[in-house]
Amino acid sequence: MRTILIAAVATLPLLTGGCLAKTAVDVVTLPVKATGKAVDWTTTSQSEADRNYGRKMRKQEAREGRERKKAAERCKKDPSQCGQYDGYRAGDPGARD
């Protein structure tokens, strides 16, 4: 019985050695990983920027389409008031959303 206890105590450091080393590595690398994650949260990647820009342009184009349709309907009702379309234009830097 005593021999089994001594053998178990002797092998305990061998069994936990890998766990202790991995824990030490995790503790050391944690600040680096946390900083990297914080940077990812605060910055916008190029693909995110492209996706957001595309969404914005589709909304603007839909708005321009609605306004052009309304202008065409007004023109049908009263052709004497028709002229060149001067309403909202998608992608126009002077236009406000």
MOPAC internal coordinates of N, CA, C and O (Angstrom, degrees):
PM7 1SCF
backbone

  N    0.0000 0     0.00 0     0.00 0    0    0    0
  C    1.4443 1     0.00 0     0.00 0    1    0    0
  C    1.5223 1   110.40 1     0.00 0    2    1    0
  O    1.2310 1   121.72 1   136.85 1    3    2    1
  N    1.3228 1   114.31 1   -43.15 1    3    2    1
  C    1.4533 1   118.67 1   179.43 1    5    3    2
  C    1.5282 1   111.13 1   -65.32 1    6    5    3
  O    1.2310 1   120.09 1   145.34 1    7    6    5
  N    1.2984 1   117.44 1   -34.66 1    7    6    5
  C    1.4615 1   122.45 1   179.93 1    9    7    6
  C    1.5326 1   110.03 1   -66.20 1   10    9    7
  O    1.2310 1   120.33 1   139.49 1   11   10    9
  N    1.3059 1   116.97 1   -40.51 1   11   10    9
  C    1.4749 1   120.87 1   179.56 1   13   11   10
  C    1.5288 1   109.95 1   -66.21 1   14   13   11
  O    1.2310 1   120.80 1   140.43 1   15   14   13
  N    1.3336 1   116.07 1   -39.57 1   15   14   13
  C    1.4575 1   120.08 1   179.20 1   17   15   14
  C    1.5234 1   111.14 1   -65.46 1   18   17   15
  O    1.2310 1   120.58 1   136.82 1   19   18   17
  N    1.3239 1   116.50 1   -43.18 1   19   18   17
  C    1.4657 1   120.27 1   178.41 1   21   19   18
  C    1.5242 1   110.36 1   -64.25 1   22   21   19
  O    1.2310 1   120.01 1   138.96 1   23   22   21
  N    1.3246 1   117.59 1   -41.04 1   23   22   21
  C    1.4698 1   121.51 1   179.94 1   25   23   22
  C    1.5330 1   109.99 1   -64.38 1   26   25   23
  O    1.2310 1   120.58 1   139.17 1   27   26   25
  N    1.3325 1   116.50 1   -40.83 1   27   26   25
  C    1.4635 1   119.99 1   179.91 1   29   27   26
  C    1.5238 1   110.83 1   -65.86 1   30   29   27
  O    1.2310 1   120.07 1   136.47 1   31   30   29
  N    1.3282 1   117.48 1   -43.53 1   31   30   29
  C    1.4558 1   121.26 1   179.36 1   33   31   30
  C    1.5227 1   110.50 1   -66.49 1   34   33   31
  O    1.2310 1   120.13 1   145.15 1   35   34   33
  N    1.3190 1   117.35 1   -34.85 1   35   34   33
  C    1.4652 1   120.91 1  -179.23 1   37   35   34
  C    1.5312 1   111.75 1   -70.17 1   38   37   35
  O    1.2310 1   120.10 1   145.62 1   39   38   37
  N    1.3291 1   117.41 1   -34.38 1   39   38   37
  C    1.4712 1   119.69 1  -179.47 1   41   39   38
  C    1.5197 1   113.19 1   -85.53 1   42   41   39
  O    1.2310 1   119.72 1   168.47 1   43   42   41
  N    1.3157 1   118.14 1   -11.53 1   43   42   41
  C    1.4642 1   121.61 1  -179.25 1   45   43   42
  C    1.5308 1   112.87 1   -57.48 1   46   45   43
  O    1.2310 1   118.26 1   133.21 1   47   46   45
  N    1.3240 1   120.91 1   -46.79 1   47   46   45
  C    1.4674 1   119.12 1   177.58 1   49   47   46
  C    1.5226 1   113.28 1   -62.98 1   50   49   47
  O    1.2310 1   120.04 1   148.27 1   51   50   49
  N    1.3171 1   117.53 1   -31.73 1   51   50   49
  C    1.4670 1   119.76 1   178.76 1   53   51   50
  C    1.5352 1   111.11 1   -69.00 1   54   53   51
  O    1.2310 1   121.16 1   143.50 1   55   54   53
  N    1.3205 1   115.40 1   -36.50 1   55   54   53
  C    1.4652 1   119.30 1  -178.67 1   57   55   54
  C    1.5304 1   112.38 1   -74.33 1   58   57   55
  O    1.2310 1   119.94 1   144.58 1   59   58   57
  N    1.3100 1   117.73 1   -35.42 1   59   58   57
  C    1.4600 1   120.46 1  -177.23 1   61   59   58
  C    1.5227 1   113.38 1   -94.91 1   62   61   59
  O    1.2310 1   120.11 1   173.39 1   63   62   61
  N    1.2972 1   117.39 1    -6.61 1   63   62   61
  C    1.4673 1   120.67 1  -177.54 1   65   63   62
  C    1.5073 1   112.92 1   -58.90 1   66   65   63
  O    1.2310 1   119.80 1   136.44 1   67   66   65
  N    1.3204 1   117.99 1   -43.56 1   67   66   65
  C    1.4636 1   121.64 1   178.76 1   69   67   66
  C    1.5131 1   111.76 1   -65.54 1   70   69   67
  O    1.2310 1   120.81 1   141.14 1   71   70   69
  N    1.3109 1   116.06 1   -38.86 1   71   70   69
  C    1.4679 1   119.85 1   179.78 1   73   71   70
  C    1.5224 1   110.78 1   -65.93 1   74   73   71
  O    1.2310 1   120.24 1   138.32 1   75   74   73
  N    1.3120 1   117.15 1   -41.68 1   75   74   73
  C    1.4587 1   120.33 1   179.62 1   77   75   74
  C    1.5275 1   110.99 1   -65.63 1   78   77   75
  O    1.2310 1   120.70 1   139.58 1   79   78   77
  N    1.3254 1   116.27 1   -40.42 1   79   78   77
  C    1.4635 1   119.54 1   179.66 1   81   79   78
  C    1.5290 1   110.60 1   -66.24 1   82   81   79
  O    1.2310 1   120.50 1   137.41 1   83   82   81
  N    1.3234 1   116.66 1   -42.59 1   83   82   81
  C    1.4641 1   119.79 1   179.80 1   85   83   82
  C    1.5345 1   110.50 1   -65.10 1   86   85   83
  O    1.2310 1   120.67 1   139.79 1   87   86   85
  N    1.3153 1   116.32 1   -40.21 1   87   86   85
  C    1.4600 1   119.79 1   178.48 1   89   87   86
  C    1.5242 1   110.60 1   -62.93 1   90   89   87
  O    1.2310 1   120.56 1   138.40 1   91   90   89
  N    1.3220 1   116.54 1   -41.60 1   91   90   89
  C    1.4664 1   120.30 1   178.98 1   93   91   90
  C    1.5295 1   110.70 1   -62.92 1   94   93   91
  O    1.2310 1   120.46 1   137.74 1   95   94   93
  N    1.3146 1   116.72 1   -42.26 1   95   94   93
  C    1.4713 1   120.63 1   178.53 1   97   95   94
  C    1.5260 1   110.06 1   -64.57 1   98   97   95
  O    1.2310 1   120.19 1   137.85 1   99   98   97
  N    1.3312 1   117.24 1   -42.15 1   99   98   97
  C    1.4677 1   120.71 1   179.01 1  101   99   98
  C    1.5248 1   111.26 1   -62.41 1  102  101   99
  O    1.2310 1   120.28 1   139.11 1  103  102  101
  N    1.3162 1   117.07 1   -40.89 1  103  102  101
  C    1.4658 1   120.61 1   179.79 1  105  103  102
  C    1.5250 1   110.65 1   -66.01 1  106  105  103
  O    1.2310 1   120.46 1   141.14 1  107  106  105
  N    1.3236 1   116.72 1   -38.86 1  107  106  105
  C    1.4656 1   120.52 1  -178.86 1  109  107  106
  C    1.5295 1   111.09 1   -70.88 1  110  109  107
  O    1.2310 1   119.79 1   141.29 1  111  110  109
  N    1.3272 1   118.01 1   -38.71 1  111  110  109
  C    1.4702 1   120.57 1  -175.88 1  113  111  110
  C    1.5312 1   113.05 1   -87.01 1  114  113  111
  O    1.2310 1   119.48 1   171.43 1  115  114  113
  N    1.3196 1   118.59 1    -8.57 1  115  114  113
  C    1.4571 1   121.20 1  -178.25 1  117  115  114
  C    1.5291 1   113.90 1   -57.17 1  118  117  115
  O    1.2310 1   118.84 1   133.53 1  119  118  117
  N    1.3510 1   119.81 1   -46.47 1  119  118  117
  C    1.4738 1   118.43 1   179.69 1  121  119  118
  C    1.5339 1   113.14 1   -61.30 1  122  121  119
  O    1.2310 1   120.40 1   144.31 1  123  122  121
  N    1.3209 1   116.85 1   -35.69 1  123  122  121
  C    1.4668 1   120.34 1   179.43 1  125  123  122
  C    1.5243 1   109.90 1   -66.89 1  126  125  123
  O    1.2310 1   120.70 1   135.55 1  127  126  125
  N    1.3182 1   116.27 1   -44.45 1  127  126  125
  C    1.4681 1   119.88 1   179.55 1  129  127  126
  C    1.5229 1   111.22 1   -65.61 1  130  129  127
  O    1.2310 1   120.37 1   139.62 1  131  130  129
  N    1.3221 1   116.89 1   -40.38 1  131  130  129
  C    1.4603 1   120.73 1   179.70 1  133  131  130
  C    1.5272 1   110.92 1   -64.57 1  134  133  131
  O    1.2310 1   120.34 1   138.89 1  135  134  133
  N    1.3120 1   116.96 1   -41.11 1  135  134  133
  C    1.4647 1   120.82 1   178.29 1  137  135  134
  C    1.5213 1   110.86 1   -64.37 1  138  137  135
  O    1.2310 1   120.59 1   136.81 1  139  138  137
  N    1.3175 1   116.48 1   -43.19 1  139  138  137
  C    1.4636 1   120.39 1   178.26 1  141  139  138
  C    1.5123 1   111.85 1   -61.09 1  142  141  139
  O    1.2310 1   120.33 1   138.92 1  143  142  141
  N    1.3293 1   116.98 1   -41.08 1  143  142  141
  C    1.4646 1   120.86 1   179.69 1  145  143  142
  C    1.5306 1   110.57 1   -66.64 1  146  145  143
  O    1.2310 1   120.59 1   140.30 1  147  146  145
  N    1.3291 1   116.47 1   -39.70 1  147  146  145
  C    1.4657 1   120.04 1   178.98 1  149  147  146
  C    1.5255 1   110.73 1   -63.84 1  150  149  147
  O    1.2310 1   120.31 1   139.88 1  151  150  149
  N    1.3168 1   117.01 1   -40.12 1  151  150  149
  C    1.4721 1   120.97 1   178.12 1  153  151  150
  C    1.5236 1   109.83 1   -64.44 1  154  153  151
  O    1.2310 1   120.22 1   138.78 1  155  154  153
  N    1.3344 1   117.18 1   -41.22 1  155  154  153
  C    1.4630 1   120.35 1   177.92 1  157  155  154
  C    1.5207 1   111.40 1   -61.40 1  158  157  155
  O    1.2310 1   120.09 1   140.76 1  159  158  157
  N    1.3128 1   117.44 1   -39.24 1  159  158  157
  C    1.4624 1   120.71 1  -179.37 1  161  159  158
  C    1.5217 1   112.44 1   -69.94 1  162  161  159
  O    1.2310 1   120.03 1   148.99 1  163  162  161
  N    1.3286 1   117.54 1   -31.01 1  163  162  161
  C    1.4613 1   120.04 1  -174.18 1  165  163  162
  C    1.5195 1   113.88 1   -92.92 1  166  165  163
  O    1.2310 1   119.63 1   166.34 1  167  166  165
  N    1.2974 1   118.31 1   -13.66 1  167  166  165
  C    1.4622 1   120.24 1  -178.90 1  169  167  166
  C    1.5213 1   110.33 1  -109.36 1  170  169  167
  O    1.2310 1   120.89 1   -22.60 1  171  170  169
  N    1.3129 1   115.90 1   157.40 1  171  170  169
  C    1.4542 1   122.02 1   177.73 1  173  171  170
  C    1.5170 1   108.46 1  -109.13 1  174  173  171
  O    1.2310 1   120.98 1   -54.60 1  175  174  173
  N    1.3162 1   115.72 1   125.40 1  175  174  173
  C    1.4558 1   119.29 1   179.25 1  177  175  174
  C    1.5272 1   109.37 1   -73.61 1  178  177  175
  O    1.2310 1   120.83 1   -13.27 1  179  178  177
  N    1.3091 1   116.01 1   166.73 1  179  178  177
  C    1.4624 1   120.31 1  -179.61 1  181  179  178
  C    1.5252 1   110.55 1   -64.32 1  182  181  179
  O    1.2310 1   120.36 1   141.08 1  183  182  181
  N    1.3270 1   116.93 1   -38.92 1  183  182  181
  C    1.4726 1   119.11 1  -179.94 1  185  183  182
  C    1.5256 1   111.00 1   -66.30 1  186  185  183
  O    1.2310 1   120.14 1   142.41 1  187  186  185
  N    1.3342 1   117.34 1   -37.59 1  187  186  185
  C    1.4673 1   119.92 1   176.66 1  189  187  186
  C    1.5269 1   110.48 1   -65.66 1  190  189  187
  O    1.2310 1   120.81 1   138.21 1  191  190  189
  N    1.3203 1   116.05 1   -41.79 1  191  190  189
  C    1.4622 1   119.94 1   179.45 1  193  191  190
  C    1.5336 1   110.41 1   -63.24 1  194  193  191
  O    1.2310 1   120.46 1   137.81 1  195  194  193
  N    1.3304 1   116.72 1   -42.19 1  195  194  193
  C    1.4695 1   120.54 1   178.50 1  197  195  194
  C    1.5221 1   111.03 1   -63.64 1  198  197  195
  O    1.2310 1   120.61 1   137.33 1  199  198  197
  N    1.3185 1   116.45 1   -42.67 1  199  198  197
  C    1.4658 1   120.97 1   179.96 1  201  199  198
  C    1.5295 1   110.43 1   -63.54 1  202  201  199
  O    1.2310 1   120.49 1   135.57 1  203  202  201
  N    1.3272 1   116.67 1   -44.43 1  203  202  201
  C    1.4648 1   120.65 1   179.91 1  205  203  202
  C    1.5236 1   111.20 1   -65.14 1  206  205  203
  O    1.2310 1   120.39 1   139.77 1  207  206  205
  N    1.3357 1   116.85 1   -40.23 1  207  206  205
  C    1.4621 1   120.46 1   178.78 1  209  207  206
  C    1.5244 1   110.45 1   -65.07 1  210  209  207
  O    1.2310 1   120.45 1   137.93 1  211  210  209
  N    1.3245 1   116.75 1   -42.07 1  211  210  209
  C    1.4630 1   120.55 1   178.21 1  213  211  210
  C    1.5100 1   112.02 1   -61.26 1  214  213  211
  O    1.2310 1   120.44 1   138.08 1  215  214  213
  N    1.3280 1   116.77 1   -41.92 1  215  214  213
  C    1.4696 1   121.31 1   178.36 1  217  215  214
  C    1.5227 1   110.19 1   -63.09 1  218  217  215
  O    1.2310 1   120.91 1   136.55 1  219  218  217
  N    1.3351 1   115.87 1   -43.45 1  219  218  217
  C    1.4640 1   120.37 1   179.89 1  221  219  218
  C    1.5308 1   110.68 1   -62.27 1  222  221  219
  O    1.2310 1   120.24 1   136.10 1  223  222  221
  N    1.3212 1   117.16 1   -43.90 1  223  222  221
  C    1.4622 1   120.25 1  -178.86 1  225  223  222
  C    1.5296 1   111.40 1   -67.13 1  226  225  223
  O    1.2310 1   119.67 1   141.34 1  227  226  225
  N    1.3329 1   118.24 1   -38.66 1  227  226  225
  C    1.4695 1   119.75 1   177.77 1  229  227  226
  C    1.5232 1   110.79 1   -62.56 1  230  229  227
  O    1.2310 1   120.21 1   140.40 1  231  230  229
  N    1.3333 1   117.20 1   -39.60 1  231  230  229
  C    1.4690 1   120.23 1   177.30 1  233  231  230
  C    1.5198 1   110.83 1   -64.07 1  234  233  231
  O    1.2310 1   120.65 1   137.33 1  235  234  233
  N    1.3364 1   116.36 1   -42.67 1  235  234  233
  C    1.4629 1   119.84 1   179.75 1  237  235  234
  C    1.5260 1   111.02 1   -64.90 1  238  237  235
  O    1.2310 1   120.51 1   138.58 1  239  238  237
  N    1.3398 1   116.63 1   -41.42 1  239  238  237
  C    1.4578 1   120.00 1  -179.99 1  241  239  238
  C    1.5236 1   111.26 1   -66.58 1  242  241  239
  O    1.2310 1   120.51 1   143.56 1  243  242  241
  N    1.3247 1   116.64 1   -36.44 1  243  242  241
  C    1.4661 1   119.54 1   177.00 1  245  243  242
  C    1.5244 1   109.94 1   -65.21 1  246  245  243
  O    1.2310 1   120.40 1   139.19 1  247  246  245
  N    1.3361 1   116.84 1   -40.81 1  247  246  245
  C    1.4618 1   120.39 1   178.47 1  249  247  246
  C    1.5310 1   110.46 1   -63.72 1  250  249  247
  O    1.2310 1   120.80 1   135.33 1  251  250  249
  N    1.3275 1   116.07 1   -44.67 1  251  250  249
  C    1.4608 1   119.17 1   179.30 1  253  251  250
  C    1.5277 1   110.41 1   -61.78 1  254  253  251
  O    1.2310 1   120.17 1   140.06 1  255  254  253
  N    1.3267 1   117.28 1   -39.94 1  255  254  253
  C    1.4604 1   120.50 1   178.60 1  257  255  254
  C    1.5157 1   112.26 1   -61.85 1  258  257  255
  O    1.2310 1   120.74 1   136.82 1  259  258  257
  N    1.3375 1   116.19 1   -43.18 1  259  258  257
  C    1.4724 1   119.68 1   178.15 1  261  259  258
  C    1.5206 1   111.11 1   -62.74 1  262  261  259
  O    1.2310 1   120.74 1   136.00 1  263  262  261
  N    1.3277 1   116.19 1   -44.00 1  263  262  261
  C    1.4684 1   119.45 1  -178.25 1  265  263  262
  C    1.5298 1   111.73 1   -68.42 1  266  265  263
  O    1.2310 1   120.49 1   142.39 1  267  266  265
  N    1.3343 1   116.67 1   -37.61 1  267  266  265
  C    1.4731 1   118.91 1   177.25 1  269  267  266
  C    1.5337 1   110.35 1   -65.72 1  270  269  267
  O    1.2310 1   120.29 1   142.23 1  271  270  269
  N    1.3317 1   117.05 1   -37.77 1  271  270  269
  C    1.4589 1   120.75 1   178.90 1  273  271  270
  C    1.5292 1   110.31 1   -64.14 1  274  273  271
  O    1.2310 1   120.63 1   137.29 1  275  274  273
  N    1.3335 1   116.41 1   -42.71 1  275  274  273
  C    1.4641 1   120.00 1   177.57 1  277  275  274
  C    1.5220 1   110.97 1   -63.42 1  278  277  275
  O    1.2310 1   120.61 1   139.69 1  279  278  277
  N    1.3327 1   116.44 1   -40.31 1  279  278  277
  C    1.4701 1   120.20 1   179.18 1  281  279  278
  C    1.5202 1   110.39 1   -64.94 1  282  281  279
  O    1.2310 1   119.97 1   140.88 1  283  282  281
  N    1.3219 1   117.66 1   -39.12 1  283  282  281
  C    1.4647 1   120.68 1   178.89 1  285  283  282
  C    1.5239 1   110.87 1   -66.18 1  286  285  283
  O    1.2310 1   120.23 1   141.91 1  287  286  285
  N    1.3338 1   117.16 1   -38.09 1  287  286  285
  C    1.4718 1   120.19 1   177.62 1  289  287  286
  C    1.5286 1   110.60 1   -65.81 1  290  289  287
  O    1.2310 1   120.22 1   138.66 1  291  290  289
  N    1.3277 1   117.19 1   -41.34 1  291  290  289
  C    1.4688 1   119.88 1   177.27 1  293  291  290
  C    1.5228 1   110.28 1   -63.66 1  294  293  291
  O    1.2310 1   120.31 1   143.53 1  295  294  293
  N    1.3040 1   117.01 1   -36.47 1  295  294  293
  C    1.4656 1   121.57 1  -179.71 1  297  295  294
  C    1.5305 1   110.57 1   -67.30 1  298  297  295
  O    1.2310 1   121.05 1   142.78 1  299  298  297
  N    1.3465 1   115.59 1   -37.22 1  299  298  297
  C    1.4687 1   118.53 1   178.12 1  301  299  298
  C    1.5305 1   110.69 1   -65.57 1  302  301  299
  O    1.2310 1   120.87 1   141.98 1  303  302  301
  N    1.3356 1   115.94 1   -38.02 1  303  302  301
  C    1.4602 1   120.04 1  -178.35 1  305  303  302
  C    1.5230 1   111.76 1   -70.91 1  306  305  303
  O    1.2310 1   120.67 1   141.39 1  307  306  305
  N    1.3381 1   116.31 1   -38.61 1  307  306  305
  C    1.4602 1   120.33 1  -176.92 1  309  307  306
  C    1.5297 1   109.36 1  -138.56 1  310  309  307
  O    1.2310 1   120.11 1   -96.43 1  311  310  309
  N    1.3382 1   117.40 1    83.57 1  311  310  309
  C    1.4778 1   120.61 1  -176.31 1  313  311  310
  C    1.5239 1   114.17 1   -61.76 1  314  313  311
  O    1.2310 1   119.74 1   158.38 1  315  314  313
  N    1.3243 1   118.09 1   -21.62 1  315  314  313
  C    1.4642 1   119.23 1  -178.87 1  317  315  314
  C    1.5319 1   111.57 1   -70.64 1  318  317  315
  O    1.2310 1   120.15 1   158.47 1  319  318  317
  N    1.3313 1   117.31 1   -21.53 1  319  318  317
  C    1.4640 1   121.44 1  -179.98 1  321  319  318
  C    1.5280 1   112.82 1   -92.85 1  322  321  319
  O    1.2310 1   120.52 1  -178.49 1  323  322  321
  N    1.3188 1   116.60 1     1.51 1  323  322  321
  C    1.4754 1   119.89 1  -177.82 1  325  323  322
  C    1.5196 1   110.66 1   -75.44 1  326  325  323
  O    1.2310 1   121.78 1   -33.63 1  327  326  325
  N    1.2693 1   114.20 1   146.37 1  327  326  325
  C    1.4521 1   121.31 1   175.94 1  329  327  326
  C    1.5195 1   107.62 1  -157.17 1  330  329  327
  O    1.2310 1   121.66 1    18.19 1  331  330  329
  N    1.2656 1   114.43 1  -161.81 1  331  330  329
  C    1.4611 1   118.49 1   178.44 1  333  331  330
  C    1.5368 1   108.34 1   -72.04 1  334  333  331
  O    1.2310 1   120.47 1   -38.15 1  335  334  333
  N    1.3311 1   116.71 1   141.85 1  335  334  333
  C    1.4642 1   121.32 1   180.00 1  337  335  334
  C    1.5229 1   108.65 1   -65.71 1  338  337  335
  O    1.2310 1   120.80 1   -55.59 1  339  338  337
  N    1.3271 1   116.07 1   124.41 1  339  338  337
  C    1.4542 1   119.62 1   178.99 1  341  339  338
  C    1.5342 1   111.33 1  -128.30 1  342  341  339
  O    1.2310 1   121.27 1  -152.03 1  343  342  341
  N    1.3285 1   115.18 1    27.97 1  343  342  341
  C    1.4626 1   120.40 1  -179.91 1  345  343  342
  C    1.5216 1   111.85 1   -86.86 1  346  345  343
  O    1.2310 1   121.73 1    24.12 1  347  346  345
  N    1.2947 1   114.29 1  -155.88 1  347  346  345
  C    1.4595 1   122.20 1  -178.05 1  349  347  346
  C    1.5198 1   110.92 1   -63.97 1  350  349  347
  O    1.2310 1   120.73 1   -42.78 1  351  350  349
  N    1.3183 1   116.21 1   137.22 1  351  350  349
  C    1.4624 1   121.75 1   177.36 1  353  351  350
  C    1.5251 1   108.72 1  -125.79 1  354  353  351
  O    1.2310 1   120.79 1   -52.98 1  355  354  353
  N    1.3168 1   116.09 1   127.02 1  355  354  353
  C    1.4560 1   121.58 1   179.22 1  357  355  354
  C    1.5235 1   109.99 1   -65.27 1  358  357  355
  O    1.2310 1   120.83 1   -43.23 1  359  358  357
  N    1.3162 1   116.01 1   136.77 1  359  358  357
  C    1.4614 1   120.59 1   177.93 1  361  359  358
  C    1.4967 1   113.60 1    81.63 1  362  361  359
  O    1.2310 1   119.62 1   179.81 1  363  362  361
  N    1.3357 1   118.32 1    -0.19 1  363  362  361
  C    1.4521 1   121.66 1   179.10 1  365  363  362
  C    1.5371 1   108.21 1   -75.98 1  366  365  363
  O    1.2310 1   119.98 1   -58.94 1  367  366  365
  N    1.3433 1   117.64 1   121.06 1  367  366  365
  C    1.4582 1   118.86 1  -177.44 1  369  367  366
  C    1.5178 1   113.18 1   -63.65 1  370  369  367
  O    1.2310 1   119.79 1   157.06 1  371  370  369
  N    1.3017 1   118.00 1   -22.94 1  371  370  369
  C    1.4521 1   120.76 1   179.70 1  373  371  370
  C    1.5200 1   113.12 1   -84.18 1  374  373  371
  O    1.2310 1   120.57 1   167.52 1  375  374  373
  N    1.3242 1   116.51 1   -12.48 1  375  374  373
  C    1.4770 1   120.19 1  -178.75 1  377  375  374
  C    1.5138 1   109.76 1   -79.84 1  378  377  375
  O    1.2310 1   121.46 1   -37.20 1  379  378  377
  N    1.3112 1   114.82 1   142.80 1  379  378  377
  C    1.4645 1   120.29 1   176.71 1  381  379  378
  C    1.5145 1   109.39 1  -106.22 1  382  381  379
  O    1.2310 1   121.56 1   -32.50 1  383  382  381
  N    1.3307 1   114.61 1   147.50 1  383  382  381
  C    1.4672 1   120.06 1   177.73 1  385  383  382
  C    1.4885 1   111.57 1   -86.36 1  386  385  383
  O    1.2310 1   120.10 1   180.00 1  387  386  385

